[in-house]
Amino acid sequence: MNSVRTVLLASLAVAAGATIAPAGAQQPQPVGPYKDFNGTINLDVRDSKADWGPFTPKKAPEGAPNILFVL
């Protein structure tokens, strides 16, 4: 029983080690739905680059109907 546990733990350690990047390596981070993002996202905030711009709330196009659906 102990040998099975040892083999399982060793294989788990090898599998976990294969997915961890070496220290200092930067991996590209998925940004998600933000297609206009021009900054960089790194593990340490000091190495990241912000992409701040003025916040402008979205508006309806000119002449759009003023309708509210309540379900």
C-alpha positions as CSV (number, residue, x, y, z in Angstrom):
1,M,0.0,0.0,0.0
2,N,2.8,2.4,0.8
3,S,4.6,1.7,-2.5
4,V,1.4,2.6,-4.4
5,R,1.0,5.8,-2.5
6,T,4.7,6.7,-3.1
7,V,4.3,6.1,-6.8
8,L,1.1,8.2,-7.0
9,L,2.7,11.0,-5.1
10,A,5.9,10.9,-7.2
11,S,3.9,11.0,-10.4
12,L,1.8,13.9,-9.1
13,A,4.9,15.8,-8.2
14,V,6.3,15.2,-11.7
15,A,3.0,16.3,-13.4
16,A,2.9,19.4,-11.2
17,G,6.5,20.3,-11.9
18,A,5.9,20.1,-15.7
19,T,3.2,22.8,-15.6
20,I,5.1,25.3,-13.4
21,A,7.2,27.8,-15.4
22,P,10.7,28.6,-14.2
23,A,11.2,31.6,-12.0
24,G,11.4,34.8,-13.9
25,A,9.7,33.4,-17.1
26,Q,6.9,35.6,-18.3
27,Q,3.9,33.8,-19.8
28,P,1.4,35.7,-21.9
29,Q,-1.8,36.2,-20.0
30,P,-5.2,35.9,-21.7
31,V,-6.9,39.2,-21.4
32,G,-10.4,38.1,-22.2
33,P,-13.0,40.2,-24.0
34,Y,-10.8,43.3,-23.8
35,K,-9.6,43.6,-27.4
36,D,-8.4,47.2,-27.1
37,F,-6.1,46.5,-24.1
38,N,-2.7,47.8,-24.9
39,G,-1.0,47.2,-21.5
40,T,0.9,44.1,-20.2
41,I,-0.1,41.8,-17.4
42,N,2.7,40.2,-15.5
43,L,2.9,38.2,-12.3
44,D,4.3,41.2,-10.4
45,V,2.3,44.5,-10.6
46,R,5.6,46.4,-10.7
47,D,6.5,44.7,-14.0
48,S,3.0,45.3,-15.5
49,K,2.0,48.2,-17.7
50,A,-1.3,49.9,-17.2
51,D,-3.6,51.0,-20.0
52,W,-5.8,53.6,-18.4
53,G,-8.0,55.8,-20.4
54,P,-10.9,58.0,-19.7
55,F,-14.1,56.1,-18.8
56,T,-17.0,57.0,-21.0
57,P,-20.2,55.2,-20.5
58,K,-21.9,53.7,-23.5
59,K,-24.8,55.6,-25.0
60,A,-27.6,54.5,-27.3
61,P,-27.3,55.7,-30.9
62,E,-29.0,58.9,-31.9
63,G,-32.7,58.2,-32.6
64,A,-32.8,54.9,-30.8
65,P,-36.2,54.0,-29.3
66,N,-36.7,54.4,-25.6
67,I,-38.2,51.0,-24.7
68,L,-37.8,49.0,-21.5
69,F,-38.8,45.3,-21.3
70,V,-39.6,43.9,-17.9
71,L,-40.1,40.1,-17.6
